């Protein structure tokens, strides 16, 4: 049951360029979406989120876009930095409960 | 900045043994969660806990699992009789009463042999 899908297991981007991480979902009851970053041997770190009533949320170098009609969201990181190399997880919750449903993650590699 | 802490960082146990994983949440957070991630797989929800009660649990969270807040600060996950397939990273998370962002601990790596 893949309600949240991250179809790219890995992504390689040149330092200074834009990184775009994608996420698709199937459950129309999801009302809140979150991006987490995870380094090896550490817990997920909250990065940025967006409510379903918005289509964009920006925080410094990170911007999340939500396209509800396409059930698609994306995380943009610009400019990409070496410290951004990590696994990025998309997660979603519905208004009826607070558990997070996770994507499989995308490993982002920033090349110098 | 307050952090979620978890102990131990790594636990090795024999099949059939009981384990208790501990978490100290951020102090003003009132919702608590346990998730696990089997190596190479997705992060999976196990259970959520609020006001000293389980509010949601997944199919994974069967009778072998239990949670409690024994002293009002620690939040524990107990696995009564571990199986090989319980080997995973276990993450504790918590959030404020009003808010959707969950904050995670560093995880406990459980290895069942």
Interface residues (C-beta under 8 A of the other chain):
Chain A: X32 X34 X36 X41 X42 X43 X44 X45 X46 X49 X89 X91 X93 X97 X98 X99 X100 X101 X102 X103 X104 X105
Chain B: X4 X6 X31 X33 X35 X41 X42 X43 X44 X45 X48 X55 X56 X58 X91 X93 X95 X100 X101 X102 X103 X104 X105 X106 X107
